[in-house]
């Protein structure tokens, strides 16, 4: 891809911000099922009551999107038919109707 084509693609980049329709929280989360997660740690922190690994790096493999939901109140994103949104194409459609679209700040 030429530099000019890259610039044109970059200038078309944008993002959506989320605001929960129920509680107003600005963050949402992707809930996955059938996931394998591994975590590395070099030490375990202990006190009189708690034993907790000092987690360093976590990797996730596989999995399927079960739903997207508000991080605060758990409001589950649904399409206009009341179906739970569980793929990124449906997420984009939801955000096009309900999110705030802004130009990507790094697209200069």
C-alpha positions as CSV (number, residue, x, y, z in Angstrom):
1,X,0.0,0.0,0.0
2,X,1.4,3.4,-0.9
3,X,2.0,6.1,1.7
4,X,-0.8,8.1,0.2
5,X,-3.2,5.2,0.4
6,X,-2.1,4.6,4.0
7,X,-2.8,8.2,4.8
8,X,-6.2,8.1,3.3
9,X,-7.1,4.9,5.2
10,X,-5.8,6.4,8.4
11,X,-7.8,9.6,7.9
12,X,-10.9,7.5,7.7
13,X,-10.3,5.9,11.1
14,X,-12.7,6.7,13.9
15,X,-13.9,5.2,17.1
16,X,-17.0,5.0,19.2
17,X,-17.4,5.8,22.8
18,X,-19.9,3.9,24.9
19,X,-22.4,5.3,27.5
20,X,-24.6,2.8,29.2
21,X,-28.3,3.6,28.6
22,X,-29.1,2.3,32.0
23,X,-26.5,3.8,34.4
24,X,-24.4,6.1,32.2
25,X,-21.1,4.2,32.8
26,X,-18.6,4.9,30.0
27,X,-17.1,1.4,29.8
28,X,-18.4,-2.0,28.7
29,X,-16.9,-5.5,28.7
30,X,-16.8,-8.5,26.4
31,X,-17.9,-11.7,28.1
32,X,-16.3,-14.8,26.6
33,X,-17.2,-18.5,27.1
34,X,-15.1,-21.6,26.4
35,X,-11.8,-19.8,27.1
36,X,-8.4,-21.1,28.1
37,X,-6.5,-18.6,30.2
38,X,-3.0,-19.0,31.5
39,X,-1.3,-16.7,34.0
40,X,2.4,-16.5,34.9
41,X,3.7,-15.5,38.3
42,X,7.1,-15.7,40.0
43,X,6.0,-15.3,43.6
44,X,3.0,-15.7,45.9
45,X,2.1,-12.9,48.3
46,X,0.9,-14.0,51.7
47,X,-0.2,-12.4,55.0
48,X,-2.0,-13.9,58.0
49,X,-5.3,-14.5,56.0
50,X,-4.7,-14.2,52.3
51,X,-2.5,-16.2,49.8
52,X,-2.5,-14.5,46.4
53,X,-0.2,-15.1,43.4
54,X,1.6,-12.0,42.1
55,X,0.1,-12.2,38.6
56,X,2.4,-10.9,35.9
57,X,1.1,-11.8,32.5
58,X,-2.2,-13.3,31.4
59,X,-2.9,-14.9,28.0
60,X,-6.2,-15.9,26.7
61,X,-6.8,-18.5,23.9
62,X,-9.9,-19.5,22.1
63,X,-13.3,-18.6,23.3
64,X,-16.5,-17.2,21.9
65,X,-18.2,-13.9,22.6
66,X,-21.2,-14.6,24.8
67,X,-22.3,-11.0,25.2
68,X,-21.2,-7.3,25.6
69,X,-22.4,-5.6,28.8
70,X,-21.9,-2.5,30.9
71,X,-19.0,-3.0,33.2
72,X,-20.8,-1.2,36.1
73,X,-24.4,-2.4,36.1
74,X,-24.3,-5.4,33.8
75,X,-26.7,-4.0,31.2
76,X,-26.6,-6.4,28.3
77,X,-26.4,-4.9,24.8
78,X,-29.3,-6.1,22.6
79,X,-30.3,-5.4,19.0
80,X,-33.6,-3.9,18.0
81,X,-35.2,-7.4,18.1
82,X,-34.1,-7.9,21.7
83,X,-31.4,-10.4,20.7
84,X,-28.2,-10.3,22.8
85,X,-25.3,-8.9,20.8
86,X,-22.6,-11.5,20.6
87,X,-20.4,-10.6,17.6
88,X,-18.4,-7.5,16.6
89,X,-20.5,-6.8,13.5
90,X,-23.6,-6.5,15.7
91,X,-21.6,-4.5,18.2
92,X,-20.7,-2.0,15.5
93,X,-24.3,-1.7,14.4
94,X,-25.4,-1.1,18.1
95,X,-22.7,1.6,18.5
96,X,-23.6,3.3,15.2
97,X,-27.1,3.8,16.7
98,X,-26.2,4.3,20.4
99,X,-22.5,5.3,20.6
100,X,-20.7,8.6,20.1
101,X,-18.6,8.5,16.9
102,X,-15.3,10.6,17.0
103,X,-12.3,10.8,14.7
104,X,-9.3,8.9,15.7
105,X,-7.0,11.4,17.4
106,X,-3.9,9.6,16.0
107,X,-5.0,9.9,12.4
108,X,-3.4,13.3,11.9
